[in-house]
């Protein structure tokens, strides 16, 4: 498969993707294969949105190939606290993103391939897309035991999931995207997708756990580049298009007017966390202080990622009721976020009585509250 990235080809692609003021109009018919030059999850998700929102797919189909640096991507209607270990993500600098399609949570790194199939809505057919991927894998390595399930997953050896699916169906355009595990870090994957948070109740869409395996484990000679080329080759054959991949930078405002605003929106707290469906937290934790152990009960309702109702049940002798009430009052309306809670606790500590014992107890309480987030 030939990668085209010359100035001439970029200009040709710009003509295909450009959005005139009068509205987007594709200049030619047929199919197109493009590959992102970025490994940034927000830029690549923005690229998906841009194509879906602006491109005329009535007589055109597009295959978008992309790979991300470590990231966890949740579905549009999911709860990140329910789906992943946010503390681990922060520690390892793994990005969290919310996509605009439904479906479950996935872990991305450079050992994982992402494929997005764009069509007009009336030609949307994800089973055919997955069969295309399987056919490409079989052409590359005939011995691979891979097949598509009724749940639109691809299994290896009839048991291990190597690909999951999600989709977005718009008024006129649609896309189906799927993953393909080649050589992802399975230890980080399993750790990142294991939520440590207890007492959450939510109507958000839950992910369905599955045993996963890398294709590399089945055949160590396989690489992501080989898989990308094989899938692109099969796509080109089936759609009778040119056998080449065109590279595109998903931050290029010249070819993709407005793309950077889409990227910025996907990075905002309001989108990643604030779009979480309403949920509640009911948790008990034990605070160890000196030689005593105190059980504390916390109940919270969280809407749009902000604490709507907050109750903290702890003995009066441990913390004055006025101070406890002030903490509850300050938390109500704030983001369900460790950074914001820590900042609030620090601010309130300044107005605490100058009592070292009391301030130590306050710090222990706030540290445990932050652990809920």
N, C-alpha and C positions, 0 to 999 in steps of 0.2 A: 504494500500500500504506500503510495507516494504522499508525503506531507507537503502541502503547498503553503508557503508563508511569504512569498515574495511580495514586493510593493504592488505589482500588477494584480496579483490574486487578491490581496487585501482590498484594493480599490474595487475589484469586481464584486467581492463579497459586500463591500460597503454599499454598492449600488443595489444589491439584492435586499439588504437589510434596512436601507435608509427610510426614514419616516418623513415624507413631505408634510408641509403645514396643512394641506388639504386632506390628509389622512394617508395611512400607509398603503402602498400598492406594490406588490411583488413584480419584478420586471420580467421574469421568465417562469416557465412551468418546470415540472420535474422534481427530482429529489436532491437533497443536499446533505452532506456529511460535514459537520464542523467539530472541532475539538478546542476546548479552552486551554489557553496558555497559563491560566491562573490555578493555584491550588488553594485559593481562599474560598471557604464555604459560602460566605455571604455574596461574593461576586458571582459565583456559579449559580446559586439559587436566583439571584437577580437576573442573570442571563436567561434562565428558564422563564421567569415572569415576563421579561421583555419580549421574547419570541412569541409567547402565548398571547400577550396583549396587543402586539403591533403587527405581527406578520400575517399576510394573507395566505392561508393554507388551503384554500379551496382547490387549487391545482398543484399543490406542492407538499411534499413530506420532508421532514428534517430529522436527522439523527444527531443528537448532541452528546459528545463524549467528554467526560470530565472526571477529575480526581481531586480529592481534598487532603490537605494536611489534617492532623487529628482533630476530629469534631464529632459531636453527638447531634443528630438531627431528629427532632421530634415532629410528629404530625400536627396538622393545624389545630386539631381539637384535643390535644393531649396536655397532661399535667407534668411538667418537668420534675417536680419533687417526687412524683409517683413513678417516673420512668427511669431516672438515672441518679447517680451519686454526685450531686452538685459540689460537695466538698472536694471530692477527688478531682473533678474537672478543674476546679480553681487551683488546686495544688499542682496539677500537671499542665496547666495552661492549655487545656483542651476546650475548644470553642463549643458553645451551645447555640444551635440555630433552630428556628421554627419555620418549617416550609409551608407553602400555601396548599399543598395537597393533604389528603387525609392519611390513613394508615398508621403504622406503628413506628417505634423509635429504632434508629439504626446508628451504628458506629462507623465512621469513615476514617481511613488514613490512606497513605499512599499505596497500601497493599490492597485497596478496594477500588473497583471500577464503578462508575456511575454512567448509566445510559438513559437518555430521555428521547422518547419517540413522539414527535409532534405530527399531528394530522388535523384536518377539520373534524368537527365532532361526529359527523355522519360516517366518517371512515375510521373512527377509533376502534381498535381491536387489540387488546393487550395480549390475548392468548396467542395470536399470530406473531406478535413481537417476541414473546418468550420462546416460541417454537423456533424462531429465527436464531435466537441466541444459542439454543441447544444444538441446532444444526451446525452453527459455526464451531461450537466446541467439539462436536463429533468429527467435523472435517479436519480440525486441528489435531485431535487425539481420538481416533476411532474407539479406543478401548475404554473411554470414560463412560461410566454408567450414570447418565444424567437424564432427568425427565421433568416435565412441568406438572404440577399438581392442580387440583380443582380450585385451590386457594390462591393460584397464581404465584406460587413459589417454584423455584428450581431446586431439586434435591440431587444430592450426590450419593450414590450407593443406597438409594431408596430411604435414607434416614437423615442425612445431614443436609441442612439448609445452606445453600451457597448464594441464594438470591431471594430478595423480598421485593414486593411491588407496592406502588402507590400511584394515584392518578388525580388529575384535575380535569373536570369537564366544564368548559365555559359555554357561553351561548353559541359561539360559532367554532371556536378552536378547542382542542383538547390535547393533553399530553399524558403519557404513561412513562413513569421512570422506575428503574430497578437498579439494584446493586449487584455486584458480582465479586465474591471473595476470592482473591488470588493468593495473597500472602499477608493478610492483615495480622496485627498483633492481637491474638485471641485472648491473652491474659488481660490486656488493657480493655479490650472489648467487653469481656464478661464483668470486669470490675466496674467499668464506667456505667454499664446498664443494670447495675444492681442497686436499687434504692435502699438507703439505710433509714429512711424516715418512717416512723411508726405513727399509727393513729390517724392516718389520712382517710377521709371519705370524700369521694368525688364521682361525678358522672362522666368524667373525661374518658375518652376512648383508651382502653388499656392495650398494651402490646401483648402479643401471644408468644411466650417463651419457646425457644426451639434450640435443638442441638445444631451447632454450626461446624463447618469444616472449610479449610482453604483448599483450593484446587492444587496449590503447591504441595500440599501434603500427599496428594494422590500422585502427582507427577512433578518432582522438583525441577524439571527442565522448563516448566511454564513460567512466563513472566507476564506482567500486566500489559506490556507493549505488544507481546504476541497475541494476547486475548483481544486487545483493542483492534489490532489489524485484522484478525480473523472475523470479528463481528462486523467491522466496517466493510470488509470484502464481501461477506454474505449479504449485507444490506444493499450494497451496490449491485450485486448480481440480481437479487430479487426485485429491486426497484428500477433496474435498467438505467442506472446513473453512472457517471464517471467514477473510475476507481481511484479516487484520491480523497484525502482528508484535508480540509481547509482549516488552518489555525486562526483563532480569533481571540483577541484580548477583551474580556468582559468588563473592562474599565474604559474602553475606547468610546468616548462621547461622540466622536465624528461618525463612526459607523452605527452607534447605538444611542441616539439622543435620549437623555433622561435616565440612562442606566445607573449613574452614580447615585441619584436620588433613591432609586429602588434599593441599591445596596445599603445605603445609610438607614433606610427604614427597617430593613431586615435585622440590623444590628441594635436597634433601640430596645431599651428595657420594656417599653410599652408593648412591643410586638412579641419579643421572646418570652416574657413572663406575664405581661399584662393581659394577653389574650387567653390565658389559662381559664377554663371554665370554673365557675364558683366551686369552692371546696371547703371542708372543715378540718380542723386539727384538734384531736382530743388526746392528750398525752400526759402521762405521769412520769416524773423523773425523780431520782434521789440525789439530793445535794449533800455532799460530804464536806463537813467543815469542822476542823479540829478533831474532836473525838465524837462528834455527833453526826447522825444521818437524818436528814429531813426529807419527807416525801412531799412533792409539790404537784398539783394538778393544774394543767393549762388547757383552756378551751378557746379556740379562735375560729371565726368564719372569715374566709378570704375571698374577695371578689375583685376581679380585674387585677389580681396580683397584690391587692392592698388589704390590710387587716380591717375588716368591717366591724367585727365584734371581738372583744378580748376579755377573758376572765382568768385571773390568777388566784388560786386558792392556796394560801399558806398561813401558818399561825401568826397571830399579831405580835407575839413576843419575839419573833424572829426578825420582823421588819415592821416598822410603824405603819398603820393603815393609811395614813396620809401619803407616805412615800410610795406604798404599793399602788394606791389609787392614781398617783401622778404618773407612774410607769404605764399603767393601763390606759390612761387618758392620752399619753403621748404616742403609744403604739397604735391606738385606734386611728385609722386613716393613713398610716404610714405603709411603706412597701414591706411586703413579707420578704425581707432581704437582710442577710447578716450584716452587711456594711451599714445600712441605714439604722438597724437596731443598735449596733455598736456605737454609732455616732449619737443616737438619742440617749443611750445609757451614759455615755461620757459627759454629755451636756447636763443631764440631770444630776450626775455625781457632783458637779460643781456647786449645786444648791443644797446638797445633803448637809446635815449637821456635821461639824468637824469632829467626828467620832470615828476613830480608826476601826474599831470593832464593827460598827454599823456599815462603814464603807466597804470593808472586806466582805461582809455578807451580801451587800448590794452587788459587788463585782461577781461573786459566785452565782447569784441568781441570774444576772444578765448573761454571763458566759453560757449558762445552761439554756437560756432562752434562745440565744444565737444558734445553739446546736440543733434546735428544731428546724432551722432554715437551711 
